[in-house]
Amino acid sequence: MPFPEQQVEWMLANRAKILRYAFLPQLLAAVALFSVAYFTGKTDVHLLLNGARTRGKIVGFQRRELHTHRNPSSNGVYGRTVYLPIVEFEALGDKVRFEERKLVSQGEGVGWPVTVLYDPNNVSMAMIDRPFWNWIPWAPALAIGAFLALVSLKGLFVFLTLSPPASSVATGTQK
Protein backbone atom coordinates (compact mmCIF):
# COMPACT_ATOMS: atom_id res chain seq x y z
CA MET A 1 0.00 0.00 0.00
CA PRO A 2 1.56 3.33 -1.00
CA PHE A 3 2.02 6.17 1.42
CA PRO A 4 -1.27 8.08 1.82
CA GLU A 5 -0.07 11.31 0.24
CA GLN A 6 -3.59 12.45 -0.66
CA GLN A 7 -4.77 12.12 2.94
CA VAL A 8 -1.73 14.02 4.22
CA GLU A 9 -2.31 16.80 1.70
CA TRP A 10 -5.99 17.00 2.68
CA MET A 11 -5.10 17.15 6.40
CA LEU A 12 -2.54 19.90 5.81
CA ALA A 13 -5.00 21.87 3.66
CA ASN A 14 -7.73 21.53 6.33
CA ARG A 15 -5.52 21.93 9.38
CA ALA A 16 -7.53 24.80 10.89
CA LYS A 17 -10.83 22.93 10.50
CA ILE A 18 -9.37 19.78 12.07
CA LEU A 19 -7.91 21.68 15.01
CA ARG A 20 -11.17 23.58 15.42
CA TYR A 21 -13.04 20.33 16.19
CA ALA A 22 -10.22 18.59 18.11
CA PHE A 23 -11.97 19.28 21.41
CA LEU A 24 -14.62 16.63 20.64
CA PRO A 25 -12.37 13.52 20.87
CA GLN A 26 -10.66 15.08 23.89
CA LEU A 27 -14.01 15.51 25.60
CA LEU A 28 -15.05 11.93 24.78
CA ALA A 29 -11.75 10.60 26.16
CA ALA A 30 -12.21 12.69 29.33
CA VAL A 31 -15.72 11.29 29.85
CA ALA A 32 -14.41 7.74 29.36
CA LEU A 33 -11.60 8.28 31.87
CA PHE A 34 -13.99 9.86 34.39
CA SER A 35 -16.21 6.77 34.05
CA VAL A 36 -13.26 4.44 34.68
CA ALA A 37 -12.20 6.51 37.69
CA TYR A 38 -15.73 6.51 39.12
CA PHE A 39 -16.43 2.80 38.76
CA THR A 40 -13.00 1.65 39.95
CA GLY A 41 -12.58 4.17 42.74
CA LYS A 42 -15.93 4.97 44.34
CA THR A 43 -15.42 2.50 47.21
CA ASP A 44 -11.77 3.49 47.70
CA VAL A 45 -12.59 7.21 47.81
CA HIS A 46 -15.44 6.59 50.25
CA LEU A 47 -13.10 4.66 52.55
CA LEU A 48 -10.32 7.24 52.24
CA LEU A 49 -12.69 10.07 53.16
CA ASN A 50 -14.91 8.37 55.76
CA GLY A 51 -13.01 5.27 56.83
CA ALA A 52 -11.47 4.25 60.11
CA ARG A 53 -8.17 2.41 60.44
CA THR A 54 -7.53 -0.66 62.52
CA ARG A 55 -5.17 -3.62 62.63
CA GLY A 56 -6.05 -6.90 61.01
CA LYS A 57 -4.32 -10.00 59.73
CA ILE A 58 -4.37 -12.17 56.66
CA VAL A 59 -6.11 -15.42 57.58
CA GLY A 60 -6.12 -17.12 54.20
CA PHE A 61 -6.18 -16.77 50.44
CA GLN A 62 -8.97 -17.21 47.92
CA ARG A 63 -8.01 -18.67 44.56
CA ARG A 64 -9.30 -16.69 41.56
CA GLU A 65 -8.91 -17.24 37.86
CA LEU A 66 -8.23 -14.17 35.77
CA HIS A 67 -9.63 -15.00 32.37
CA THR A 68 -7.83 -13.50 29.44
CA HIS A 69 -7.69 -14.21 25.77
CA ARG A 70 -4.95 -16.62 24.90
CA ASN A 71 -1.89 -15.15 23.30
CA PRO A 72 -0.82 -17.32 20.34
CA SER A 73 2.76 -17.30 21.60
CA SER A 74 1.78 -18.36 25.13
CA ASN A 75 1.84 -21.79 26.68
CA GLY A 76 -1.84 -22.43 25.93
CA VAL A 77 -3.24 -21.32 29.28
CA TYR A 78 -6.33 -19.09 28.98
CA GLY A 79 -5.82 -17.14 32.16
CA ARG A 80 -3.82 -16.71 35.27
CA THR A 81 -4.43 -18.00 38.75
CA VAL A 82 -4.14 -15.40 41.49
CA TYR A 83 -4.69 -15.63 45.22
CA LEU A 84 -6.58 -12.79 46.87
CA PRO A 85 -6.10 -12.40 50.64
CA ILE A 86 -8.86 -13.00 53.17
CA VAL A 87 -8.39 -10.45 55.95
CA GLU A 88 -9.86 -10.56 59.43
CA PHE A 89 -10.17 -7.58 61.75
CA GLU A 90 -12.19 -6.51 64.76
CA ALA A 91 -14.67 -3.64 64.48
CA LEU A 92 -17.28 -2.59 67.00
CA GLY A 93 -16.67 -5.78 69.01
CA ASP A 94 -17.27 -8.13 66.06
CA LYS A 95 -14.80 -10.14 64.01
CA VAL A 96 -15.14 -9.24 60.34
CA ARG A 97 -13.66 -11.03 57.34
CA PHE A 98 -13.39 -9.68 53.83
CA GLU A 99 -11.67 -10.55 50.58
CA GLU A 100 -9.22 -7.92 49.39
CA ARG A 101 -9.74 -6.97 45.75
CA LYS A 102 -6.08 -6.17 45.07
CA LEU A 103 -3.23 -8.62 45.02
CA VAL A 104 -0.79 -8.69 47.91
CA SER A 105 2.90 -8.08 47.47
CA GLN A 106 5.39 -10.92 47.56
CA GLY A 107 6.15 -12.07 51.08
CA GLU A 108 2.76 -11.46 52.66
CA GLY A 109 1.27 -14.66 53.94
CA VAL A 110 -1.16 -16.16 56.40
CA GLY A 111 -0.84 -14.46 59.77
CA TRP A 112 0.73 -11.35 58.28
CA PRO A 113 -0.47 -8.18 60.09
CA VAL A 114 -2.02 -5.48 57.88
CA THR A 115 -3.65 -2.11 58.40
CA VAL A 116 -7.32 -2.19 57.44
CA LEU A 117 -9.37 0.77 56.27
CA TYR A 118 -13.11 0.18 56.83
CA ASP A 119 -16.40 2.06 56.97
CA PRO A 120 -17.67 2.19 60.59
CA ASN A 121 -21.28 2.35 59.34
CA ASN A 122 -20.86 -0.66 57.03
CA VAL A 123 -18.02 -2.87 58.28
CA SER A 124 -18.33 -5.18 55.28
CA MET A 125 -16.86 -2.36 53.17
CA ALA A 126 -13.13 -2.61 53.84
CA MET A 127 -9.73 -2.80 52.19
CA ILE A 128 -6.10 -3.21 53.14
CA ASP A 129 -4.65 0.27 53.65
CA ARG A 130 -1.65 0.65 51.37
CA PRO A 131 -0.60 4.29 50.97
CA PHE A 132 0.34 4.13 47.27
CA TRP A 133 -1.94 1.31 46.08
CA ASN A 134 -5.05 2.97 47.54
CA TRP A 135 -4.89 5.37 44.60
CA ILE A 136 -4.45 2.82 41.80
CA PRO A 137 -6.08 2.58 39.17
CA TRP A 138 -8.64 5.33 39.67
CA ALA A 139 -6.49 8.36 40.55
CA PRO A 140 -4.34 8.37 37.38
CA ALA A 141 -7.50 7.98 35.27
CA LEU A 142 -9.10 10.88 37.16
CA ALA A 143 -6.02 13.10 36.73
CA ILE A 144 -5.67 12.44 33.01
CA GLY A 145 -9.43 12.84 32.54
CA ALA A 146 -9.36 16.19 34.37
CA PHE A 147 -6.50 17.40 32.18
CA LEU A 148 -8.32 16.35 29.00
CA ALA A 149 -11.55 17.94 30.24
CA LEU A 150 -9.78 21.27 30.83
CA VAL A 151 -8.10 21.14 27.41
CA SER A 152 -11.37 20.25 25.69
CA LEU A 153 -13.25 23.02 27.54
CA LYS A 154 -10.62 25.49 26.34
CA GLY A 155 -11.11 24.16 22.80
CA LEU A 156 -14.88 24.46 23.17
CA PHE A 157 -14.50 28.05 24.38
CA VAL A 158 -12.31 28.87 21.38
CA PHE A 159 -14.80 27.12 19.08
CA LEU A 160 -17.69 29.19 20.44
CA THR A 161 -15.91 32.56 20.48
CA LEU A 162 -14.09 32.50 17.16
CA SER A 163 -15.88 33.26 13.95
CA PRO A 164 -15.92 30.50 11.35
CA PRO A 165 -12.79 30.36 9.21
CA ALA A 166 -12.82 32.53 6.11
CA SER A 167 -13.40 30.79 2.82
CA SER A 168 -10.38 30.04 0.71
CA VAL A 169 -11.70 32.13 -2.18
CA ALA A 170 -9.55 35.18 -2.75
CA THR A 171 -11.39 38.44 -2.08
CA GLY A 172 -9.26 40.46 -4.44
CA THR A 173 -7.44 42.48 -1.78
CA GLN A 174 -3.69 42.75 -1.90
CA LYS A 175 -1.30 42.73 1.00
Phi and psi in degrees as a GROMACS rama.xvg file:
@    title "Ramachandran Plot"
@    xaxis  label "Phi"
@    yaxis  label "Psi"
@TYPE xy
-71.2675  162.641  PRO-2
-62.1813  136.192  PHE-3
-76.6028  69.6214  PRO-4
-64.0522  -36.3571  GLU-5
-65.5335  -39.7979  GLN-6
-66.9493  -39.5049  GLN-7
-64.7606  -43.3993  VAL-8
-61.9679  -42.5585  GLU-9
-62.874  -43.6021  TRP-10
-64.5732  -39.7227  MET-11
-67.8885  -38.0665  LEU-12
-69.3833  -30.0588  ALA-13
-109.998  28.802  ASN-14
-56.8621  -45.3936  ARG-15
-63.4783  -41.0632  ALA-16
-66.0955  -40.9097  LYS-17
-64.8588  -46.6905  ILE-18
-66.9441  -28.224  LEU-19
-63.0438  -36.7422  ARG-20
-102.506  12.0597  TYR-21
-67.2727  -18.6678  ALA-22
-68.7996  -22.9308  PHE-23
-65.5502  -51.6772  LEU-24
-64.6006  -31.5817  PRO-25
-64.188  -41.814  GLN-26
-65.9065  -41.7102  LEU-27
-63.2026  -41.5722  LEU-28
-65.1621  -38.5738  ALA-29
-63.3437  -43.0554  ALA-30
-63.2224  -41.2178  VAL-31
-63.696  -43.1865  ALA-32
-68.5566  -36.5861  LEU-33
-62.7226  -38.2642  PHE-34
-64.5608  -44.8692  SER-35
-60.4302  -45.6923  VAL-36
-62.3694  -40.8594  ALA-37
-65.7169  -50.2226  TYR-38
-73.3645  -26.9422  PHE-39
-92.1568  -15.821  THR-40
-121.233  1.03894  GLY-41
-63.0078  -39.3143  LYS-42
-69.6448  -43.9583  THR-43
-61.848  -44.2047  ASP-44
-64.0223  -42.5105  VAL-45
-58.5123  -44.9588  HIS-46
-69.255  -36.829  LEU-47
-66.4542  -35.2893  LEU-48
-83.6637  -38.7172  LEU-49
-117.606  1.77495  ASN-50
-83.1053  162.379  GLY-51
-115.644  149.307  ALA-52
-104.819  144.228  ARG-53
-152.419  172.972  THR-54
-94.9651  143.115  ARG-55
-143.36  -175.132  GLY-56
-146.599  152.757  LYS-57
-78.0222  122.954  ILE-58
-108.808  -5.92605  VAL-59
175.812  -177.483  GLY-60
-134.254  142.173  PHE-61
-106.887  125.449  GLN-62
-76.287  132.952  ARG-63
-133.847  144.846  ARG-64
-102.193  122.148  GLU-65
-91.393  112.905  LEU-66
-88.5333  126.396  HIS-67
-132.856  165.599  THR-68
-76.483  141.623  HIS-69
-73.1365  130.499  ARG-70
-79.4704  130.857  ASN-71
-57.0058  -26.9769  PRO-72
-91.6697  5.6964  SER-73
-85.2497  -174.636  SER-74
-86.303  9.26858  ASN-75
96.6996  -3.07931  GLY-76
-82.8889  134.667  VAL-77
-90.7359  14.7877  TYR-78
-177.001  -166.888  GLY-79
-138.177  138.386  ARG-80
-90.8461  127.381  THR-81
-125.115  160.694  VAL-82
-123.219  113.097  TYR-83
-92.7082  136.372  LEU-84
-73.6283  143.452  PRO-85
-99.6679  121.429  ILE-86
-113.26  139.581  VAL-87
-119.956  135.86  GLU-88
-147.433  166.779  PHE-89
-109.147  128.89  GLU-90
-140.235  128.429  ALA-91
54.6095  36.497  LEU-92
82.3335  -1.07929  GLY-93
-112.586  147.469  ASP-94
-84.8082  129.523  LYS-95
-123.263  137.3  VAL-96
-119.523  143.08  ARG-97
-147.545  159.217  PHE-98
-100.044  121.125  GLU-99
-70.0646  137.918  GLU-100
-83.3099  -18.8959  ARG-101
-105.101  150.29  LYS-102
-67.8275  153.607  LEU-103
-91.9017  158.14  VAL-104
-74.8035  165.91  SER-105
-63.0402  138.816  GLN-106
103.41  -23.6691  GLY-107
-76.6727  136.703  GLU-108
-145.412  -172.206  GLY-109
-62.2554  132.841  VAL-110
89.9382  -5.03755  GLY-111
-70.0645  128.164  TRP-112
-76.5689  139.995  PRO-113
-137.591  156.24  VAL-114
-89.6934  131.399  THR-115
-111.301  136.708  VAL-116
-110.591  120.12  LEU-117
-138.129  161.591  TYR-118
-90.8032  118.056  ASP-119
-61.7027  -25.7848  PRO-120
-84.6039  -17.8274  ASN-121
-146.342  85.5291  ASN-122
-66.2744  -13.9207  VAL-123
-74.7636  -12.7658  SER-124
-94.287  103.567  MET-125
-151.642  162.519  ALA-126
-155.477  159.421  MET-127
-71.5833  131.196  ILE-128
-84.4372  109.154  ASP-129
-124.982  112.951  ARG-130
-48.5379  -47.2879  PRO-131
-81.2495  -45.1569  PHE-132
-72.545  -12.7269  TRP-133
-63.6182  -23.8624  ASN-134
-98.1011  -2.83147  TRP-135
-101.293  137.274  ILE-136
-97.2865  0.293095  PRO-137
-77.5184  -34.6123  TRP-138
-67.6525  -44.1353  ALA-139
-61.4082  -39.38  PRO-140
-63.999  -39.4745  ALA-141
-65.4826  -42.7906  LEU-142
-65.7067  -45.8316  ALA-143
-66.9159  -39.7306  ILE-144
-62.7991  -39.5556  GLY-145
-65.6639  -41.3986  ALA-146
-61.565  -47.7176  PHE-147
-64.2278  -35.4023  LEU-148
-65.2114  -42.6003  ALA-149
-64.0818  -43.0942  LEU-150
-64.7069  -41.7066  VAL-151
-70.3293  -34.7419  SER-152
-66.0349  -36.9112  LEU-153
-62.7646  -44.415  LYS-154
-62.8488  -38.9384  GLY-155
-64.7048  -41.789  LEU-156
-61.4447  -44.2901  PHE-157
-63.6103  -41.3882  VAL-158
-60.2301  -41.7289  PHE-159
-77.6457  -27.4547  LEU-160
-92.994  -26.8766  THR-161
-83.373  146.863  LEU-162
-75.5427  157.562  SER-163
-58.9064  150.425  PRO-164
-62.2905  145.268  PRO-165
-66.2768  150.859  ALA-166
-69.5138  159.252  SER-167
-81.6176  1.12442  SER-168
-76.3751  131.206  VAL-169
-67.6724  137.82  ALA-170
-92.7866  -4.83589  THR-171
92.9994  0.819389  GLY-172
-86.8631  149.823  THR-173
-109.931  151.454  GLN-174
